[in-house]
């Protein structure tokens, strides 16, 4: 939807390059004078949903790959792509200045770039999680040490919205809403790939499973993912690979003796992967974008985590945590997956 006579709205700074930047995701609320800055990627945007839902008309700045997490959230007034390049940072600074914005909110976990942008843009009220960036906020919100980012953002939402209890919509877990076009496209792609019933298919994320570039981290060995695939009750397997995951996906696939389909997250939107995950028997993987999208889609999820990883939040999530994931036996994961599927079927 275009606002006024300009493709990006009446306050779009002059000289903006000719590429889409503004996403009118829902257009149910007129944009307010509140800006929400998300410096992470897809999973961080999901964690910030309590903040978004507590601030009707909020203008959201997020990475382009995270925009689809905003689909179907009526409180979003408008959304702009917020990248890490110098050009993107400058453009965001100008938008904050031109707003005009009366308040900026930085979601947990915070980033210095977002806090600095709001400060130098002259936004009068600046709220974010208390910590190393306090000097750039007018109000740092203290949260309990080790609190889940979703819960931390609920507490920030109370301060930002001036409430003592969160509104019902802000108490919901993160969700992904997929539209009809995305559903039809995925049905077509899966049919072309020879995937039968998703309910009989196990989705595995043997690598990081990210749309957003992140530092490499320790993962569960590929051969154990293959053992899990072969011993699970599912009739078929989908391997989902994110940025830098190609080698791990290939090695995992080589050990699987069931019909296996490989999908690359770079070729799918967030909502398209949510359709795959939500329709599957279950999803198993590491703390990354794809696993948190799977949880938000309502899928049965088994998360393989290290102590400082973030547990996915969703309808049916189980977690296995180990200091060294390489020492986590395949049979333990097979057992937890079976238990999770039994709980879901009994429920």
C-alpha positions as CSV (number, residue, x, y, z in Angstrom):
1,X,0.0,0.0,0.0
2,X,1.3,3.5,-0.9
3,X,0.7,6.4,1.5
4,X,0.1,9.8,0.0
5,X,1.8,10.3,-3.3
6,X,5.1,8.7,-2.3
7,X,5.9,5.0,-2.5
8,X,7.4,5.1,1.0
9,X,5.0,7.6,2.7
10,X,4.9,11.4,3.1
11,X,7.9,11.6,5.4
12,X,10.3,9.5,3.4
13,X,13.7,11.4,3.4
14,X,14.6,12.9,0.0
15,X,17.2,11.1,-2.1
16,X,16.1,7.6,-1.0
17,X,17.5,5.1,-3.6
18,X,14.9,3.4,-5.8
19,X,14.4,0.2,-3.9
20,X,11.6,-1.1,-1.6
21,X,12.2,-0.1,1.9
22,X,8.8,0.4,3.5
23,X,6.6,-2.6,4.2
24,X,3.0,-1.9,5.1
25,X,2.6,-5.3,6.6
26,X,-1.0,-4.9,8.0
27,X,-2.0,-1.3,7.8
28,X,-4.6,-1.6,10.6
29,X,-3.2,1.1,12.8
30,X,-2.0,4.5,11.8
31,X,1.7,4.9,12.5
32,X,2.4,6.3,16.0
33,X,5.4,8.3,17.1
34,X,7.0,5.2,18.6
35,X,9.9,3.4,16.9
36,X,11.0,-0.1,17.7
37,X,14.6,-1.0,16.7
38,X,15.5,-4.7,16.2
39,X,19.2,-5.2,15.6
40,X,19.1,-9.0,15.4
41,X,17.6,-11.2,12.8
42,X,14.6,-13.5,12.5
43,X,14.6,-15.1,15.9
44,X,15.2,-11.7,17.6
45,X,12.2,-10.3,15.7
46,X,10.1,-13.2,17.1
47,X,11.2,-12.5,20.6
48,X,10.2,-8.9,20.2
49,X,6.5,-9.7,19.4
50,X,5.3,-8.8,23.0
51,X,6.7,-5.3,22.5
52,X,5.1,-4.9,19.1
53,X,1.7,-6.1,20.4
54,X,1.8,-3.6,23.3
55,X,2.5,-0.6,21.1
56,X,-0.3,-0.1,18.5
57,X,0.9,1.8,15.5
58,X,4.6,1.2,16.2
59,X,7.1,1.8,13.4
60,X,9.4,-1.3,13.3
61,X,13.0,-1.2,12.0
62,X,14.2,-4.7,11.3
63,X,16.4,-6.7,9.0
64,X,14.8,-7.5,5.6
65,X,14.7,-11.2,6.2
66,X,12.8,-10.6,9.5
67,X,10.0,-8.6,7.9
68,X,7.8,-11.7,7.4
69,X,7.7,-12.3,11.1
70,X,5.5,-9.1,11.3
71,X,2.9,-10.6,8.9
72,X,-0.6,-10.6,10.5
73,X,0.4,-8.5,13.6
74,X,-2.2,-5.7,13.5
75,X,-0.3,-3.4,15.9
76,X,2.4,-2.7,13.3
77,X,1.9,0.7,11.8
78,X,4.7,0.4,9.3
79,X,8.1,-1.3,9.0
80,X,11.4,-0.3,7.4
81,X,14.4,-2.5,6.5
82,X,17.2,-1.9,8.9
83,X,20.5,-3.3,7.8
84,X,24.1,-3.1,9.0
85,X,25.7,-1.3,6.1
86,X,26.7,2.4,6.5
87,X,24.1,3.4,4.0
88,X,21.3,1.6,5.9
89,X,22.4,3.1,9.2
90,X,22.4,6.6,7.7
91,X,19.0,6.0,6.2
92,X,17.6,4.8,9.5
93,X,19.1,7.8,11.3
94,X,17.3,10.1,8.8
95,X,14.0,8.4,9.2
96,X,14.2,8.6,13.0
97,X,15.0,12.3,12.6
98,X,12.2,12.9,10.1
99,X,9.6,10.8,12.0
100,X,9.0,12.7,14.2
101,X,9.5,10.0,16.9
102,X,8.6,10.8,20.5
103,X,9.9,7.4,21.8
104,X,12.3,4.7,20.7
105,X,12.4,1.2,22.1
106,X,15.3,-1.2,21.7
107,X,14.3,-4.8,22.1
108,X,16.2,-7.4,24.1
109,X,18.8,-8.5,23.5
110,X,20.0,-5.0,22.7
111,X,22.6,-3.7,20.3
112,X,24.8,-0.7,20.6
113,X,23.9,0.5,17.1
114,X,20.2,0.8,17.8
115,X,20.8,2.6,21.1
116,X,23.2,5.0,19.5
117,X,21.0,5.7,16.5
118,X,18.0,6.8,18.7
119,X,20.3,8.9,20.9
120,X,22.0,10.8,18.1
121,X,18.7,11.2,16.2
122,X,17.4,13.2,19.1
123,X,14.5,10.9,20.1
124,X,13.4,12.4,23.4
125,X,12.3,9.2,25.2
126,X,14.6,6.2,24.7
127,X,13.8,2.9,26.4
128,X,15.8,-0.4,26.3
129,X,17.1,-3.2,28.5
130,X,19.4,-2.1,31.3
131,X,23.0,-3.0,30.7
132,X,26.1,-1.7,28.8
133,X,24.1,0.7,26.7
134,X,22.3,2.5,29.6
135,X,24.1,5.8,28.9
136,X,22.2,6.1,25.5
137,X,18.8,5.4,27.0
138,X,16.6,7.8,29.0
139,X,15.2,4.7,30.8
140,X,17.0,1.4,31.1
141,X,14.6,-1.4,32.1
142,X,16.1,-3.9,34.6
143,X,15.2,-7.5,34.1
144,X,16.2,-10.6,36.0
145,X,19.6,-12.2,35.1
146,X,19.2,-15.0,32.6
147,X,15.6,-14.2,31.8
148,X,14.3,-15.4,28.4
149,X,14.3,-12.6,25.8
150,X,10.5,-13.0,25.3
151,X,9.9,-12.3,29.0
152,X,12.5,-9.5,29.0
153,X,10.6,-7.8,26.2
154,X,7.3,-8.2,28.0
155,X,8.8,-6.2,30.9
156,X,10.2,-3.6,28.6
157,X,6.7,-3.4,27.0
158,X,5.1,-2.5,30.4
159,X,7.4,0.5,30.7
160,X,7.1,1.6,27.1
161,X,3.3,1.3,27.2
162,X,2.9,2.7,30.7
163,X,1.1,-0.4,31.9
164,X,1.2,-2.4,35.1
165,X,0.1,-5.6,33.4
166,X,0.6,-6.6,29.8
167,X,-2.4,-6.5,27.4
168,X,-3.7,-10.0,26.5
169,X,-2.1,-9.9,23.0
170,X,1.3,-9.1,24.5
171,X,1.1,-12.3,26.7
172,X,0.9,-14.6,23.7
173,X,4.0,-16.6,22.7
174,X,5.6,-15.7,19.4
175,X,3.6,-16.8,16.4
176,X,4.0,-16.9,12.6
177,X,1.0,-16.4,10.3
178,X,1.3,-17.7,6.8
179,X,-0.9,-16.3,4.0
180,X,-2.7,-18.2,1.3
181,X,-0.1,-17.4,-1.4
182,X,2.8,-18.7,0.6
183,X,0.8,-21.9,1.4
184,X,0.0,-22.5,-2.2
185,X,3.6,-21.9,-3.2
186,X,4.9,-24.4,-0.7
187,X,2.4,-27.0,-1.6
188,X,3.5,-26.7,-5.2
189,X,7.2,-26.8,-4.3
190,X,6.8,-29.8,-2.0
191,X,4.8,-31.7,-4.6
192,X,7.5,-31.0,-7.2
193,X,10.1,-32.3,-4.8
194,X,8.1,-35.5,-4.3
195,X,7.2,-34.8,-0.6
196,X,4.1,-36.7,0.3
197,X,2.4,-36.1,3.7
198,X,4.2,-33.6,5.8
199,X,2.7,-35.2,8.9
200,X,4.8,-38.3,8.1
201,X,8.0,-36.2,7.6
202,X,10.7,-35.2,10.1
203,X,12.4,-31.9,9.6
204,X,16.0,-31.8,10.7
205,X,18.3,-28.7,11.0
206,X,21.8,-30.1,11.1
207,X,23.6,-26.8,10.9
208,X,22.9,-23.3,12.3
209,X,19.6,-22.9,10.4
210,X,19.9,-19.1,10.0
211,X,18.8,-16.6,7.5
212,X,20.8,-14.0,9.3
213,X,24.7,-14.2,9.3
214,X,26.0,-15.3,12.8
215,X,29.2,-16.5,14.3
216,X,29.7,-20.3,14.0
217,X,28.8,-22.3,17.1
218,X,29.2,-25.9,18.3
219,X,26.6,-28.3,16.9
220,X,25.4,-31.9,17.2
221,X,27.4,-34.2,14.9
222,X,26.0,-34.9,11.4
223,X,26.2,-38.7,11.8
224,X,23.9,-38.5,14.8
225,X,21.4,-36.5,12.9
226,X,21.4,-39.4,10.4
227,X,20.9,-42.0,13.2
228,X,18.0,-40.0,14.5
229,X,16.5,-39.8,11.0
230,X,16.8,-43.5,10.4
231,X,15.4,-44.5,13.8
232,X,12.6,-42.0,14.0
233,X,9.0,-43.1,13.2
234,X,8.8,-40.7,10.3
235,X,8.6,-42.1,6.8
236,X,10.6,-39.3,5.2
237,X,13.0,-36.5,6.1
238,X,13.5,-32.8,5.2
239,X,16.9,-31.3,5.8
240,X,16.8,-27.5,6.2
241,X,20.0,-25.7,5.6
242,X,20.8,-22.0,6.4
243,X,23.7,-19.8,5.7
244,X,26.9,-21.8,5.6
245,X,25.2,-25.1,6.3
246,X,25.6,-26.8,2.9
247,X,28.5,-29.2,3.9
248,X,26.7,-30.3,7.1
249,X,23.5,-30.9,5.1
250,X,25.3,-33.0,2.5
251,X,27.1,-35.1,5.2
252,X,23.9,-35.7,7.1
253,X,22.0,-36.7,3.9
254,X,24.7,-39.2,3.0
255,X,23.8,-41.3,6.1
256,X,20.0,-41.3,5.8
257,X,18.3,-44.4,4.4
258,X,14.9,-42.8,4.0
259,X,13.5,-40.5,1.2
260,X,15.1,-37.2,1.9
261,X,14.5,-33.7,0.6
262,X,16.9,-30.7,1.1
263,X,15.5,-27.2,1.3
264,X,17.7,-24.0,1.5
265,X,16.3,-21.3,3.8
266,X,17.8,-18.6,1.5
267,X,15.2,-19.8,-1.1
268,X,12.3,-19.5,1.3
269,X,10.6,-16.8,3.3
270,X,10.1,-17.2,7.0
271,X,6.4,-17.9,6.5
272,X,7.1,-20.5,3.9
273,X,9.4,-22.4,6.2
274,X,6.8,-22.0,8.9
275,X,4.4,-23.9,6.7
276,X,6.8,-26.8,6.3
277,X,7.7,-26.9,10.0
278,X,4.1,-26.5,11.3
279,X,2.8,-29.2,9.0
280,X,5.6,-31.7,9.8
281,X,5.7,-34.5,12.4
282,X,8.4,-32.7,14.3
283,X,11.5,-30.4,14.0
284,X,14.9,-31.1,15.6
285,X,17.7,-28.6,15.5
286,X,19.9,-26.0,17.1
287,X,19.3,-22.5,18.5
288,X,18.9,-20.6,15.3
289,X,16.4,-18.7,13.2
290,X,14.7,-21.8,11.7
291,X,14.2,-23.6,15.1
292,X,12.5,-20.5,16.6
293,X,10.3,-20.1,13.5
294,X,9.4,-23.8,13.8
295,X,8.3,-23.2,17.5
296,X,6.3,-20.1,16.5
297,X,4.6,-22.1,13.8
298,X,3.2,-24.5,16.4
299,X,5.4,-27.4,15.4
300,X,6.6,-30.1,17.8
301,X,10.2,-29.1,18.5
302,X,13.2,-30.7,20.1
303,X,16.0,-28.2,20.7
304,X,19.6,-29.3,21.0
305,X,21.2,-26.6,23.1
306,X,24.3,-25.5,25.0
307,X,23.9,-23.9,28.4
308,X,23.8,-20.3,27.1
309,X,21.6,-20.9,24.1
310,X,18.0,-19.7,24.0
311,X,15.1,-22.1,24.4
312,X,12.4,-21.9,21.7
313,X,9.0,-20.8,22.9
314,X,5.9,-22.5,21.3
315,X,3.1,-24.9,21.6
316,X,5.1,-28.1,22.0
317,X,8.9,-27.7,22.8
318,X,11.3,-30.0,24.5
319,X,15.0,-29.2,25.0
320,X,18.2,-31.2,25.6
321,X,21.1,-29.2,27.0
322,X,24.7,-30.3,27.1
323,X,28.0,-28.5,27.7
324,X,29.4,-30.5,24.7
325,X,26.8,-31.4,22.1
326,X,29.3,-33.8,20.6
327,X,28.8,-36.0,23.7
328,X,25.0,-36.1,23.4
329,X,24.0,-39.7,22.4
330,X,21.8,-40.2,19.5
331,X,19.6,-42.6,21.5
332,X,18.8,-39.8,24.0
333,X,17.5,-37.6,21.3
334,X,15.5,-40.4,19.7
335,X,14.0,-41.1,23.1
336,X,13.0,-37.4,23.8
337,X,11.6,-37.1,20.3
338,X,9.4,-40.2,20.8
339,X,8.2,-38.8,24.2
340,X,7.4,-35.5,22.6
341,X,5.4,-37.1,19.8
342,X,3.5,-39.3,22.3
343,X,2.6,-36.2,24.5
344,X,1.3,-34.4,21.4
345,X,-0.7,-37.4,20.2
346,X,-2.2,-38.0,23.6
347,X,-3.1,-34.3,23.9
